[in-house]
Amino acid sequence: MRQQDMRPELQKELERIRAENRRLVLWGTDAGHVQALVKEEMLVVANRAGVTVGKRGPCFAAARELSRLARTGEGPGLMTEIEIWLRKWTALGLDPLVLQDVVLACLRKFGGPSAIPGVRLKLPRQKRKRRTYEQTIRAGLARAGADVERQLKEHGEAAQRSREVSAIVRRVLGEHNAPGKSFVRYNAFASQVDRRHRRYGGKSLDMAVADLIDIAEAKGLDRSVLLVLSREVLKLPRPKQPATGT
């Protein structure tokens, strides 16, 4: 895009930011957040200009690239990158007036202070509200063909079983004066023992647990603690297997 083809107000705004060595308030902030803001500006301009649906995809691609410039550029370098961006997307077939309107809207809305090396301005990030397992299941995300109430019951039982195993690990580690930082590794071992306990029995269970002890010992865990843990976990009652239809 030639300099004489640029709208006077946009040219003036670019020269002002270049001369004052400014950056946008979006500089250094979250990429997804900046993309959403710039895409919103592009959508407003595109709707106002009557851009057809077939041109919306390239417009949003241009908006994503512009958001990257807004996050990483500053001062004269940013203005040069924006001028290159205008020439590129004009050559790719987008309306130059739409592109200029988007840039002007972003510069006016997100114009920030003079660039200070090493200082990044942060916008508050929107926190996603986490939902519970039950809320997720009731929202229709259960296993295909599963009974929701039964699935919730199984999840509750599994969570309670996990707490019981963890309680055993804490007690045994305390009795053996084992370092607290090793809890995660011993808890993983105990959970594996419990998993075998629920699946196997007799000699198959004995062999499976013995293999787990050997592997855990090879990874640096205390064999005496592992033996006590396995005995205590194996004392837990085996859960009832759900009846299957014939």
N, C-alpha and C positions, 0 to 999 in steps of 0.2 A: 504494500500500500504506500503510495506516494504521500509525502508530507502535505501537499496541497489538497489531497482527497480526504484528509482527516477533518472532522468537525472542529470548529474553532474552540468550543468549550472543552472538548476532550484534549485538544492539543495544549491548551492553557493549563489544564489540570496536570497533565503529564510533565510539563515544564516546571510547574510549581513543586511537585514531589521530587523531581530530579534535582532542582536547585537547593531544596531544603534537606536533601538526603533523608527522606522519610521512608517509613515502612508502614504496612497495613497492620491493624490490630490483630489480624489473623496470623501474623508471622510466628512460627514456632508452635502453633497449636495443633490439636488433634486433627488428623487428616480427614477422617470420616465426618467430623463436625463441620470443617471448612467446606468440604465437597457439598454437603447439604445446603449450606448458606449460599454458595455461589450458584448451585443448581436452582435454588429458589429464585434468585435474581434473573437467571436465564429464562426460567419458565414465565415469569411476569412479563419480561420483554418480548418473548416469543408469542405469548398470547396477545399482547397488545399489537404486535406487528402482523398477526394472522399467519404465522408460520405453519405450514402444512404438517400433518402427522409424519409423513415420510422424511421430513427434514429434522424432526425432533431428536432422533438418535445422534446424528452428527453434532447438533447443538449441545446436547448433554455431554458428548465426548469432549467438545471444546471447553465446556464448563469445568470438567474434571481437570483438564490441563491448566486452565486458568487458576483453579484452586491451588494447584501445586505451586504455581508462581507466587500466589499470594502468601503461601506458607513459608517459602524459602527465599524470596527475593527482597531486595531493599534498595532504596535510593536510585541512582542512575542505572545500575544493573537491572533492577526490576522494570524500569520504564523501557529499557532497550528490549528486554524479553517480551514485554507486552506488545511493543510495536512489531516484533517478529511474529508473535502469536496472531496478531491481526492480519498480517500479510499471508501467513500460512493458511488460516481457515477461510480467508477470502478466496485464495487460490483453489481451495478445496470445494468451493461452490456455495458457501454460506453468505448470507446477506451482510455486507460490510456495515450497514447502518445498525443492524441488530447487534453485531459484535461490538461496535463502538458504544451503543447504549448500555450493554452489559458492563463493559469496562468502566464507563463513566459512573454507572450506578454503584459499582463495587468501590471505586475510588472515593466517592462522596460518602458512602455509608460506612466504609471500613477504614477510612484514612486515619493513620495513627501518628505517633510522635516521631521526632527525629531518631534515626537509627543509632543505637548505643551498642557497640560490640559486646557480646556475651550476655546480654539481657534479653530474656524471652518473656513475652507477655502471655499470660494464660487466661483462657476463657473458662468459666465454670462448666464442667462436664455434667450432662444429665445422667443421673443414676438410674439404671434399670431396676424396676421393682422385681425382686426375685419371688417366685411362687413356690409353694410347697409341692411335694410329690403328689399329694392328694388333689391339689388344684390342677396339676398337670393332667392327671388321669381323668378327672371329671371334665376337663376341657376337651376330651375326645381323643387324647393321645395314648390310650391304652393299647396293649398288644392286640393285633387283629383277632377278632373273635373271642377275646378274653372277657370273663365276668369281672366287671369293675370292682364290685365289693370284695370278691375273692382275691383280686390282685392287690387291693389295698390291705387286706388282712395278711396276705403273705409278706408284703413289704414291712408291715408293722412287726410281724414275728421275726423276720430276718434282722431288723434293726435292734430289737430287744436281745436277740441271740448275740449279736455283735457286741452289745454293751456288756453282756455277761462274760464273754471271752476277754474283753479288755479289762474288766474288773479282776479276773483271775491273773492276768499278766501283771497288773499293778501290784497285787498282793504278793505274788511270787518274787518279783523283782525287789520289792521292799524287804522280804525275808532274807534275800541273798545279797542285799546291799549292792545291787547292780546299778550302774549309772543311769540316771533318768533319760539321758539322751539316746539310750539304746532301746527305749520303749517301742518305737516304731518298728524296728527290725524283729523284736521278739513278738510283738503283736501280729505282725504279718505271718510269722511262723505258726503262732497259735491259731490264727484264722485258717491256715491251710490244714492244720491237724483237724480242726472242727469240720472242715469241708469233707475230709476223708471219713471222719466219724459218721457223718450223715449219709454218706454214700456206700461205704463198705462195712464189712464185719468179719470177725474171725481172723484167720491167717492173712487174708488179703489186707485187712486193716493194719495188722501188726507190721507187715512188710512195708506198707505205704508210709506209716509213721516212722519206721526205722530209716527209710530212705530220706525222709524230710529232716530227721535229726542229723544224719551224716552230711547232708548238703548244707544245713545251717551251720554246723560245726566247721565245715570247710571254709565258710564265709567269715569265721572269726567269732561266732557266738559260743558261750560257755555250755559245754555238754551237760553238766550237772543241772543247770537251769533249764535246759531244753527238755531233759528227762522229766523233771518235776512238772513243767508246763504241760507236756503231753499227757501225763497221768491225770492232772487236774481237769484238763479239757475233756478227756475221755470219760470223766465221771458225769458230765452233763447228759441229761436224758436225750435220747435220739428223738427228733421230731417225728410225728406221725406222718406217714406218706399219704397224700391224697388218694382217695379211691378212684380208680379208673374204670370207665364203662367198658363193657365187653360187647 
